[in-house]
Amino acid sequence: MARYRDYVTHDLISALGALKLDELGHRHIAAYAHTQLESGHGPVTVHRCLATLSSALGDAVRQHRLAHNPARPAVISRPAAPERRVWTPQEAVRFLDYCHDADPLIADLCELLIGTRHAQRRSARPALGRRPS
């Protein structure tokens, strides 16, 4: 929620707030996006700002305050997500060991989500040179 508020108050209102809702057009939104990118904002941040704006404008369309959403079609496409890598069993054990030291309740939740059992982790530790628990 804080990020959403920041996008609205710091980015969108300062750039587009002087326009009346029915005056806002795709060209304004495109100019905003290109200005943001040229000023050094990352494509992910700009895309999130535009998604926030598009969501708000979509609500205005549903409430019959606008005839169409001027943020559609999207000005910039969604940036590609970085490639994800699956953890090795050793990396998972190291992560869970850290979690158990930092916050045992969160560690239990992580084990549930990862799908490990405490006994499996214990048996993996000696082979990895980890301390027994």
Secondary structure, DSSP 4 states (H G I P E B T S, - for coil): -HHHHHIIIIIIHHHHTTS-GGG--HHHHHHHHHHHHHTT--HHHHHHHHHHHHHHHHHHHHTTS-SS-TT-S-SSPPPPPPPP-PPPHHHHHHHHHHHHHH-HHHHHHHHHHHT--HHHHHHHHHHHTPPP-
